[in-house]
Amino acid sequence: MAITYLKQVETRPAVEGNDIRGVVAQMLAKIEEGGEAAVRDYARDLDGWTGDIAMSEAERAAACARVPQNLKDDIRFAHANIRRFAEAQKATMADCEIEVMPGLIAGQKQIPISSAGCYVPGGRYSHIASALMTITTAKVAGVPHITACSPTRPGIGIPDPIVFAMDLCGADLILNLGGVQGVAAMSMGLFGGTPADILVGPGNSYVAEAKRMLFGAVGIDMFAGPTDSLVVADHSADPETVTWDLVSQAEHGADSPVWLVTTDRKLAQAVLQRAPEMIGSLPEPNASAARVAWTERAEVVLCDTREEAAQVADRYAPEHLQVQAEDLDWWLNRLSAYGSLFLGQETTVAFGDKTSGPNHVLPTSGAARYTGGLSVHKFTKTVTWQRCNADASHELALRTARISRMEGMEGHARSAELRLKHQPA
């Protein structure tokens, strides 16, 4: 077995984690104490926003009216695909009941959570697609109240296309807020909202830390880090396509790793040569972000066989896993650790990021080893129930009492035996 790194980077220590945790903890404490006034202060000081926090219906309508018709059509196209896929996911979830033993009926129910807070990033880029992915999925799941928030731009507020996407998807409340203060406001139900049962959506390291700290009091979709992407390719892959697919994901940010795993040395060398050229053709700040990501985070791995390539891919457990190789069905059946899988040269992660349907809120930093991405399941509680008749209760009581006393739990035994008093001899 021969695995060769043609480009490898050293693991970077997390030097800023403690600083971020301290800042976020202080902000959450101030908001807990000061409520809406503290949130307004942070909105003013950090984002330069002094306008209304909760958008009125008139403001929503005006923002939507300013969006060009062709962009509205594109957003509606993406929304329809995302909704259809979420509806297909929901169709796989079913209530059920079974007679476990004669007289004992047990079942499960699927119950949507009562409220959700959807965070839509808006720093370097306007993430229209994140609004579509989070709000649409919550709506399809049947969540009764959805609050959405996104960072403002000075004197403008939330960009109009993001407002249009939020409105189209069915957000009940839109908050002109980003960062820790936006996450905290949704979790606490400030500015007329309903306290969120779950917080979802990608964000920067401060947003991720705020969600981490609030977890427990509320649910979250996942502990998310910088986005990452891996391409598996063989001799049949097109070097230009492979390179652009890697570069396009590197433009997310300087801390976004991309990886190429290939069985073809010629392809690997072509990608190594072309990537800097393609990055240089990007506008700013995209080029600078992608250049740092490629230099400091990208790796190129050469394998002898496709099985070795699959093992390497599973070890990385990437957020996005793209396969440009022969025999796609083999890869679909073999690969097991990824957030979302993109098969074939005609498919690209960019489709999944924006328009194709499956959710783009996905596990990062290797978490795909044990969890999947955002789906209707995240907004739904699978709960169980049971009931039994006198005959079933009698047998359950006898066996439960004996097991309980063996465990030393006398109260449980007596609770079970109480049911015997109501049974026929």
HELIX and SHEET records of a PDB file:
HELIX    1   1 GLY A   17  GLY A   34  1                                  18    
HELIX    2   2 GLU A   36  ASP A   47  1                                  12    
HELIX    3   3 GLU A   57  ALA A   65  1                                   9    
HELIX    4   4 GLN A   69  ALA A   91  1                                  23    
HELIX    5   5 ILE A  128  ALA A  141  1                                  14    
HELIX    6   6 ASP A  160  CYS A  169  1                                  10    
HELIX    7   7 GLY A  179  MET A  188  1                                  10    
HELIX    8   8 SER A  205  LEU A  214  1                                  10    
HELIX    9   9 PRO A  239  ALA A  250  1                                  12    
HELIX   10  10 ARG A  265  GLY A  280  1                                  16    
HELIX   11  11 ASN A  286  ARG A  297  1                                  12    
HELIX   12  12 ARG A  306  TYR A  316  1                                  11    
HELIX   13  13 LEU A  328  ARG A  334  1                                   7    
HELIX   14  14 VAL A  349  LYS A  354  1                                   6    
HELIX   15  15 ALA A  367  ARG A  369  5                                   3    
HELIX   16  16 VAL A  376  PHE A  379  5                                   4    
HELIX   17  17 ALA A  390  GLU A  407  1                                  18    
HELIX   18  18 GLU A  410  LEU A  418  1                                   9    
HELIX   19  19 ARG A  419  HIS A  422  5                                   4    
SHEET    1   A 6 ILE A   3  LYS A   7  0                                        
SHEET    2   A 6 GLU A 299  CYS A 303 -1                                        
SHEET    3   A 6 VAL A 258  THR A 262  1                                        
SHEET    4   A 6 SER A 229  ALA A 233  1                                        
SHEET    5   A 6 HIS A 320  GLN A 324  1                                        
SHEET    6   A 6 SER A 340  LEU A 343  1                                        
SHEET    1   B 3 CYS A  96  MET A 101  0                                        
SHEET    2   B 3 LEU A 104  PRO A 112 -1                                        
SHEET    3   B 3 THR A 380  CYS A 388 -1                                        
SHEET    1   C 5 LEU A 173  LEU A 175  0                                        
SHEET    2   C 5 HIS A 145  CYS A 149  1                                        
SHEET    3   C 5 SER A 115  TYR A 119  1                                        
SHEET    4   C 5 ILE A 198  VAL A 200  1                                        
SHEET    5   C 5 GLY A 219  ILE A 220  1                                        
END                                                                             
